[in-house]
Amino acid sequence: MKMNSTNGTKRARHDSSPQRDDGYQTPEKRVRVCSPASGADYREWSTEDVCLFLAGQGLGELQAAFRENKIRGRILEDLTESRLKEMQIEPLGLRLELLRCLRILCQSSPEIKKVFNDPIHGHIELHPLLVRIIDTPQFQRLRYIKQLGGSYYVFPGACHNRFEHSIGVGYLAGCLVRSLHERQPELQINKRDMLCVQIAGLCHDLGHGPFSHMFDGRFMPLACPKRNFKHETASVKMFDHLIESNNLEGIMTKYGLCLPEDLIFIKEQIAGPLSSEEEQQFDSSQNNSSWPYRGRTEEKCFLYEIVANKRNGIDVDKWDYFARDCHHLGIQNNFDYNRFLKFARVCAVGNKKHICTRDKEVGNLYDMFHTRNCLHRRAYQHKVGNIIETMITDAFLKADSHFKIEGSGGKFYTISGSVDDMEAYTKLTDNILQQILYSCDPKLSESRDILRKVELRQLYKYVGQTHPTSSNRIKPDEYDSLPGDLANSIPQTSISDVKLNPEDFVVDVIHMDYGMKEQNPINNVRFYCKSDPLQAIKIRKDQVSQLLPEKFAEQIIRVYCKLADQKSLEAAKRYFIQWCMNRDFSKPQDGDVIAPDMTPLKASWVNDDDDDEEDGHELQQRRADAMKSRTKLFVK
């Protein structure tokens, strides 16, 4: 074997230290992480420490610029190519070399990102600060709140919780904001912006109560009708409680966040503009315009469209629950958020900046909202799932004043009152159902009876479904009177001696839309063309397809009967049909089968479709004769 030296030993490897200039050093060897102190966190570096790092990377010529701009360690993550250009660092190759060194430095941080194996998004990485937030009692509480509430009683696979959904939204928020940052450096999206957006995505559902939307959509409106409770507002309160009780302010500052500005920005992304009282706690003297937000200036208004998009509803929250819910429900998801990420960019619309996408994606966005509508029809508003949530709500209402939860200062709260104290609310999860079910308290006996019926599948019976027209939709102030109105709709052809009362009925009013009530959400989306990616344009519905919906919202009314015997159920169905006639609602699907002597008594309920085997005139005459024979039933 040939040796490299006369003494028969291999030649020792030369020191590759950046300070050594042997004339053979390659750029790859020069780029090595050299921290001023072994094991020190670069975020704690002073300006001189940063200059020492630059010298160690062979970039000593930049020390003067870094000293002049007082660049400390915590600022390194926020440096962009445009910021370096403002510091008069030339040429471009030198700026790119410096950014490469900084990227390697940041990746070598002692506190590395944590990897989660998510069934929807695969192996995902989260920032250490997000991990610290996850590892708190307030966030861990989300492990015990079902994502789809009562739907788990219908779809056995829908066992996922708010915990994994929140992690997914935090991850997707990071994906979108990084995509915009990399595609458009001129937007000046810095590390603070990215971290705040991810935290908002992670914490947007902290305020959900037991069984998710059942709590704020069914229970709270009945328990506290004047309160107008929203889980977004509770999420902001829980976020404040999480930060305070776990002393995370210092850790947030360590990772470069500016308090309270960034905390306000995070909360505004979750619940919209803060109340006047909260605004007064923040110095907004630099922003006295009509711009309602205080966390970021209007120049970065597009950041508010990532987690909860109030403008058109296209946000990462929907992207995650579309994919996650479809996966667990066994329903096909037709929307691919990865494609949207490829085409998303920020364009100027008037004097504001909004997230836009390519013009060719307009059809896919209509499909996205159609997917949302299908999920509501097939799963979220499933008739059995809804009645189970109604029964659980009834049980909680009867237990509300008797069930006590200890909060701060040893004070006890009711189920509905716990939303006033975040320490008590932290203890309120789906587990309350088991606590009531297995309780021996005689005051909870009525609640236990209802929950036992749910377990034994002794549910309220489905009576029927109808649709009001756009002119006679039921208003919220009418909801309480609907069971009484239904009980007073005694069938004119009734041959039964069963008399039903208002308390025997449950009337469920459901609003179905594309996410923006009566509006077409695509009207609030702007697109750009391949030929001019800077120009935002609007695409009308008639430019897309003639097969798109004409209306984007409807109201569905479902009726259930609490009495399970056959006679009462048959009577309830006849009551329901008569009520539909009186209110000029649509004809129930099985009306002709339930009460053939009653339907159709309205001219608008007559099916006028042509029959392939009968002459149109003969068919109309036959139907007219049938109507006359039924009308005779009412002649005295």
Helices and strands as residue ranges (DSSP letters): H 27-30, G 42-44, H 47-56, G 60-62, H 63-68, G 73-78, H 81-86, H 92-107, E 114-118, E 122-126, H 128-134, H 137-140, G 141-144, G 149-153, H 162-183, G 185-187, H 191-203, H 213-214, I 215-219, H 220-223, H 231-245, H 249-254, H 261-271, H 276-280, G 298-305, H 316-329, H 337-343, E 345-349, E 352-358, G 359-361, H 362-375, I 376-380, H 383-399, E 405-406, G 408-410, E 412-413, G 417-420, H 422-425, H 431-437, G 442-444, H 445-455, E 461-466, G 476-481, H 482-487, G 502-504, E 505-513, G 521-524, E 527-528, G 541-543, E 553-561, H 566-583, H 591-594, G 603-605, H 616-631, G 632-634
